[in-house]
Amino acid sequence: MDEVRQNTQRIRDEADGDSLSWFETLYATANGDEYWIPWSDGAPHRFLVEWSFSIKSRGRALVVGCGLGEDAAYLSRQGWDVTAFDISSSAVQWAKENHPTEDIDWQTADLLSLPEHWKELFDLVVEVHILQAMPEPLRLLAAPNLAPLLTPTGHLVCIGRLNENEEDFEGPPWPLTRQFINSIGSDLNQVDFVKGNLSHDEPEVVRYRSVWKREN
Ligand SMILES: C[S@@+](CC[C@H](N)C(=O)[O-])C[C@H]1O[C@@H](n2cnc3c(N)ncnc32)[C@H](O)[C@@H]1O
C-alpha cells in the first residue's frame, strides 16, 4: 500500500499545485490496474447503500466524480436512471468498461462548470469523496453547484470524512467541518446526518453522510 501512496503523492507533486489535473494522470497511468487507485475498493459506499434502503421512489440520479463507477452502477441496479461524470476522461472510460451491462450515461465533466441543462434535472445527486478531494479555494466554488441540480423534490446525498475538531489536515483528503457541510445544503432541508466509520478505517477516521431534500 505504501507504494500506492507514494505513486499518488509523486503524481500530485509533479502536477500544478492547485489544479485537479493529477486525477487524470493517476487514472491514465494506472493502465487499467485498480491497485493504483487508492480510493477504489470495487464496491459502492456502504453509507450510500444504507441510505438507499430508506427511499422507495426512483428517477434521474447524478453521480458526481464517479471514479470507477461503483456507486453509479449500484444506483442503476436499484432502478435509477443514472448519469455519472468525472473530471478525468480516463476514469470515465474505465468506469464504462467496468460496468458494460449498466445503462448509464457516462460523461466527462467538471463540477466547477457543469452543463446548464443539468439544472433542476435530477431527483438524486450523490457526491462521495469529491469535495474533500478538492483544495479549499476550489471546494468553496464547487459546493454551491450541487443544490441547483435538484428537482423540486430531489435529494442531495454527500458522503465523506468529517473534521470534528476543526484540525488542520495535510490533504487530500481534507476532512470537512460540520460548518462547511451545512453550507452545502444551506438552501435545502437537512433530513439525515450520520457519523460512523468503515471496517478498514484507522481509529481516528470519522465519516459522515448528510442528506438534504429541496422540499419537505
Ligand atoms: C477520491 S476520488 C473518489 C471517486 C469515487 N467517488 C469513489 O468514491 O470511489 C475523487 C474523484 O473526484 C474526481 N474529481 C475531482 N475533482 C472533480 C471535479 N471538479 N469534477 C468532477 N470530478 C472531479 C476525481 O477525478 C476522482 O475520480
The ligand as a MOL file (V3000), in Angstrom:
LIG
                    3D

  0  0  0     0  0            999 V3000
M  V30 BEGIN CTAB
M  V30 COUNTS 27 29 0 0 0
M  V30 BEGIN ATOM
M  V30 1 C -11.2730 10.4420 -4.0550 0
M  V30 2 S -11.8860 10.1440 -5.6510 0 CHG=1
M  V30 3 C -13.4900 9.4450 -5.3170 0
M  V30 4 C -14.0500 8.7050 -6.5040 0
M  V30 5 C -15.3890 7.9960 -6.2350 0
M  V30 6 N -16.4390 8.9380 -5.9210 0
M  V30 7 C -15.2300 6.9860 -5.1410 0
M  V30 8 O -15.7770 7.2110 -4.0490 0
M  V30 9 O -14.5600 5.9770 -5.3940 0 CHG=-1
M  V30 10 C -12.2720 11.7610 -6.2300 0
M  V30 11 C -12.8130 11.7620 -7.6590 0
M  V30 12 O -13.3010 13.0510 -7.9840 0
M  V30 13 C -12.9190 13.3720 -9.2900 0
M  V30 14 N -12.9340 14.8450 -9.3520 0
M  V30 15 C -12.1170 15.6880 -8.7030 0
M  V30 16 N -12.4570 16.9490 -8.9760 0
M  V30 17 C -13.5310 16.9050 -9.7880 0
M  V30 18 C -14.3260 17.9010 -10.4240 0
M  V30 19 N -14.0760 19.1870 -10.2660 0
M  V30 20 N -15.3550 17.4940 -11.1860 0
M  V30 21 C -15.6030 16.1670 -11.3730 0
M  V30 22 N -14.8740 15.1930 -10.8060 0
M  V30 23 C -13.8520 15.5520 -10.0190 0
M  V30 24 C -11.5710 12.7170 -9.4600 0
M  V30 25 O -11.1930 12.5190 -10.7880 0
M  V30 26 C -11.7900 11.4090 -8.7050 0
M  V30 27 O -12.3100 10.3960 -9.5350 0
M  V30 END ATOM
M  V30 BEGIN BOND
M  V30 1 1 1 2
M  V30 2 1 2 3
M  V30 3 1 2 10
M  V30 4 1 3 4
M  V30 5 1 4 5
M  V30 6 1 5 6
M  V30 7 1 5 7
M  V30 8 2 7 8
M  V30 9 1 7 9
M  V30 10 1 10 11
M  V30 11 1 11 12
M  V30 12 1 11 26
M  V30 13 1 12 13
M  V30 14 1 13 14
M  V30 15 1 13 24
M  V30 16 1 14 15
M  V30 17 1 14 23
M  V30 18 2 15 16
M  V30 19 1 16 17
M  V30 20 1 17 18
M  V30 21 2 17 23
M  V30 22 1 18 19
M  V30 23 2 18 20
M  V30 24 1 20 21
M  V30 25 2 21 22
M  V30 26 1 22 23
M  V30 27 1 24 25
M  V30 28 1 24 26
M  V30 29 1 26 27
M  V30 END BOND
M  V30 END CTAB
M  END
